[in-house]
Amino acid sequence: MTKWEYERIDLNTLARNETDIDLLNEAGAQGWELIAINACNVAILKRAIPTTPTRAPRASSSGASNTGGGTSSSTTPRTK
């Protein structure tokens, strides 16, 4: 299932040398999709949140199991 994140851009606060089309095109280049412009001239945008695919755990390829039946390789000196 796709998860979305949302962003608002207040188009009333643009600098004089910047147009709303330039700003929305820049947002689109970053993956944002315009979904609405409300009556207050605020653009609402969304983009998909990237997800990492889940993978099933792999079985051991060696076929050997470590059941702990062997001896320990480290020894601790005993005090008398």
PyRosetta script that sets phi, psi and omega in degrees:
from pyrosetta import init, pose_from_sequence

init()
pose = pose_from_sequence("MTKWEYERIDLNTLARNETDIDLLNEAGAQGWELIAINACNVAILKRAIPTTPTRAPRASSSGASNTGGGTSSSTTPRTK")
pose.set_psi(1, 134.5)
pose.set_omega(1, -179.9)
pose.set_phi(2, -77.1)
pose.set_psi(2, 132.9)
pose.set_omega(2, 173.9)
pose.set_phi(3, -106.2)
pose.set_psi(3, 145.0)
pose.set_omega(3, -174.5)
pose.set_phi(4, -120.2)
pose.set_psi(4, 150.4)
pose.set_omega(4, 167.8)
pose.set_phi(5, -117.6)
pose.set_psi(5, 151.9)
pose.set_omega(5, -173.7)
pose.set_phi(6, -123.4)
pose.set_psi(6, 152.9)
pose.set_omega(6, -178.6)
pose.set_phi(7, -142.1)
pose.set_psi(7, 146.9)
pose.set_omega(7, 174.0)
pose.set_phi(8, -116.2)
pose.set_psi(8, 138.8)
pose.set_omega(8, 174.4)
pose.set_phi(9, -126.2)
pose.set_psi(9, 118.0)
pose.set_omega(9, 177.9)
pose.set_phi(10, -80.7)
pose.set_psi(10, 106.1)
pose.set_omega(10, -176.5)
pose.set_phi(11, -74.1)
pose.set_psi(11, -9.2)
pose.set_omega(11, 178.4)
pose.set_phi(12, -77.4)
pose.set_psi(12, -14.9)
pose.set_omega(12, -174.4)
pose.set_phi(13, -103.7)
pose.set_psi(13, 18.0)
pose.set_omega(13, -178.9)
pose.set_phi(14, -71.3)
pose.set_psi(14, 147.8)
pose.set_omega(14, 173.9)
pose.set_phi(15, -68.8)
pose.set_psi(15, 157.7)
pose.set_omega(15, -177.1)
pose.set_phi(16, -60.7)
pose.set_psi(16, -31.6)
pose.set_omega(16, -177.0)
pose.set_phi(17, -89.6)
pose.set_psi(17, 5.4)
pose.set_omega(17, -178.2)
pose.set_phi(18, -116.2)
pose.set_psi(18, 134.3)
pose.set_omega(18, 178.0)
pose.set_phi(19, -102.5)
pose.set_psi(19, 158.1)
pose.set_omega(19, 179.1)
pose.set_phi(20, -64.3)
pose.set_psi(20, -33.2)
pose.set_omega(20, 179.1)
pose.set_phi(21, -65.1)
pose.set_psi(21, -42.7)
pose.set_omega(21, 178.2)
pose.set_phi(22, -61.4)
pose.set_psi(22, -43.6)
pose.set_omega(22, -179.2)
pose.set_phi(23, -65.4)
pose.set_psi(23, -42.5)
pose.set_omega(23, 179.5)
pose.set_phi(24, -69.5)
pose.set_psi(24, -35.7)
pose.set_omega(24, 175.6)
pose.set_phi(25, -64.8)
pose.set_psi(25, -38.8)
pose.set_omega(25, 177.5)
pose.set_phi(26, -64.0)
pose.set_psi(26, -42.4)
pose.set_omega(26, 177.4)
pose.set_phi(27, -64.0)
pose.set_psi(27, -40.0)
pose.set_omega(27, 178.2)
pose.set_phi(28, -62.3)
pose.set_psi(28, -36.6)
pose.set_omega(28, 177.8)
pose.set_phi(29, -66.0)
pose.set_psi(29, -22.1)
pose.set_omega(29, 178.0)
pose.set_phi(30, -93.0)
pose.set_psi(30, 7.1)
pose.set_omega(30, 176.1)
pose.set_phi(31, 97.9)
pose.set_psi(31, 1.2)
pose.set_omega(31, -179.7)
pose.set_phi(32, -81.8)
pose.set_psi(32, 142.8)
pose.set_omega(32, 177.7)
pose.set_phi(33, -117.9)
pose.set_psi(33, 127.0)
pose.set_omega(33, 177.9)
pose.set_phi(34, -71.6)
pose.set_psi(34, 126.4)
pose.set_omega(34, 178.2)
pose.set_phi(35, -113.0)
pose.set_psi(35, -19.8)
pose.set_omega(35, 178.4)
pose.set_phi(36, -169.4)
pose.set_psi(36, 155.0)
pose.set_omega(36, 165.8)
pose.set_phi(37, -125.7)
pose.set_psi(37, 118.4)
pose.set_omega(37, -174.8)
pose.set_phi(38, -83.6)
pose.set_psi(38, 179.6)
pose.set_omega(38, -175.9)
pose.set_phi(39, -64.6)
pose.set_psi(39, -21.1)
pose.set_omega(39, 178.9)
pose.set_phi(40, -89.3)
pose.set_psi(40, 9.3)
pose.set_omega(40, 179.2)
pose.set_phi(41, 65.6)
pose.set_psi(41, 39.9)
pose.set_omega(41, 175.8)
pose.set_phi(42, -110.4)
pose.set_psi(42, 124.6)
pose.set_omega(42, 179.5)
pose.set_phi(43, -84.7)
pose.set_psi(43, 135.8)
pose.set_omega(43, 176.6)
pose.set_phi(44, -110.8)
pose.set_psi(44, 126.0)
pose.set_omega(44, -177.4)
pose.set_phi(45, -126.1)
pose.set_psi(45, 158.6)
pose.set_omega(45, 175.6)
pose.set_phi(46, -140.6)
pose.set_psi(46, 156.5)
pose.set_omega(46, 170.1)
pose.set_phi(47, -151.4)
pose.set_psi(47, 153.0)
pose.set_omega(47, -178.8)
pose.set_phi(48, -71.2)
pose.set_psi(48, 140.8)
pose.set_omega(48, 174.7)
pose.set_phi(49, -86.8)
pose.set_psi(49, 122.9)
pose.set_omega(49, -179.8)
pose.set_phi(50, -62.4)
pose.set_psi(50, 136.7)
pose.set_omega(50, 177.2)
pose.set_phi(51, -120.5)
pose.set_psi(51, 148.9)
pose.set_omega(51, 176.0)
pose.set_phi(52, -93.7)
pose.set_psi(52, 133.8)
pose.set_omega(52, -179.4)
pose.set_phi(53, -66.1)
pose.set_psi(53, 142.7)
pose.set_omega(53, 177.3)
pose.set_phi(54, -88.3)
pose.set_psi(54, 139.9)
pose.set_omega(54, -178.8)
pose.set_phi(55, -120.0)
pose.set_psi(55, 148.2)
pose.set_omega(55, 176.4)
pose.set_phi(56, -71.9)
pose.set_psi(56, 143.8)
pose.set_omega(56, 178.2)
pose.set_phi(57, -63.3)
pose.set_psi(57, 142.3)
pose.set_omega(57, -179.7)
pose.set_phi(58, -86.2)
pose.set_psi(58, 145.2)
pose.set_omega(58, 175.6)
pose.set_phi(59, -76.8)
pose.set_psi(59, 153.5)
pose.set_omega(59, 178.7)
pose.set_phi(60, -64.1)
pose.set_psi(60, 132.5)
pose.set_omega(60, -177.4)
pose.set_phi(61, -84.5)
pose.set_psi(61, -14.9)
pose.set_omega(61, -177.0)
pose.set_phi(62, -79.5)
pose.set_psi(62, -26.0)
pose.set_omega(62, -179.9)
pose.set_phi(63, 80.7)
pose.set_psi(63, -11.1)
pose.set_omega(63, -179.8)
pose.set_phi(64, -88.2)
pose.set_psi(64, 145.3)
pose.set_omega(64, 176.8)
pose.set_phi(65, -115.1)
pose.set_psi(65, 147.0)
pose.set_omega(65, 179.2)
pose.set_phi(66, -102.2)
pose.set_psi(66, 96.9)
pose.set_omega(66, -176.8)
pose.set_phi(67, -97.1)
pose.set_psi(67, -3.5)
pose.set_omega(67, 177.3)
pose.set_phi(68, 81.5)
pose.set_psi(68, 19.1)
pose.set_omega(68, -177.9)
pose.set_phi(69, -82.5)
pose.set_psi(69, -6.9)
pose.set_omega(69, -177.3)
pose.set_phi(70, -88.1)
pose.set_psi(70, -174.5)
pose.set_omega(70, 178.8)
pose.set_phi(71, -94.2)
pose.set_psi(71, 157.5)
pose.set_omega(71, -179.9)
pose.set_phi(72, -75.5)
pose.set_psi(72, 141.5)
pose.set_omega(72, -179.4)
pose.set_phi(73, -85.8)
pose.set_psi(73, -12.3)
pose.set_omega(73, 178.8)
pose.set_phi(74, -107.7)
pose.set_psi(74, 141.4)
pose.set_omega(74, 178.3)
pose.set_phi(75, -120.0)
pose.set_psi(75, 143.3)
pose.set_omega(75, 177.7)
pose.set_phi(76, -109.6)
pose.set_psi(76, 125.1)
pose.set_omega(76, 179.5)
pose.set_phi(77, -63.0)
pose.set_psi(77, 139.3)
pose.set_omega(77, 178.6)
pose.set_phi(78, -95.5)
pose.set_psi(78, 143.4)
pose.set_omega(78, 176.5)
pose.set_phi(79, -97.0)
pose.set_psi(79, 146.1)
pose.set_omega(79, -179.0)
pose.set_phi(80, -98.5)
pose.dump_pdb("model.pdb")
